[in-house]
Amino acid sequence: MDGLKRALELLDTIVSDTTVPKNIRDTCGAALTRLNNQTERVHIRIGAALSMLDELSQDPNLPFHTRTEVWEVASLLETASTSAEAKC
């Protein structure tokens, strides 16, 4: 699941970026934590993270460069979700 790994890296980058507003970093951190929760099935974790990121992408305080990264993460997660569901 290279897409999932790349999505985790991008989320970590957003969380570490101090130019991004704290509420945005917090939401990305929550999505990162949810994706790393090994007690849930992968497609459930991905779905929850996608929901968080979708809501976040509507935030008017989201910087443009971060919005692009959020969309990239969402795209990677959608691809990873499709792969995970195919394996179930």
C-alpha positions, 0 to 999 in steps of 0.5 A: 500500500504505497498510496497509504504510506505516502498519504501518512507522510503528507499528513505528517508534513502538514502536522509539522508545518507551523505556517498552517493554522493549529485547527487544521494541523489538529484535524490532520493529526486526528486523521493521521492517528485514525489511519495508524489505529491498527485495531480497525480494518483499513478501509474503515480507517481510510473512510473515517480519515477521508470524512475528516479531510473532506470537511477540512477542505471546506475550511476557508482558513485552509491555506492554498498550498495545504488545500492542495496537499489535503486533496492529494492525501484524499486522492491517495486514500481513495486509491488505497481504499479501493485496493483494500476493499478489493483484498477483502 
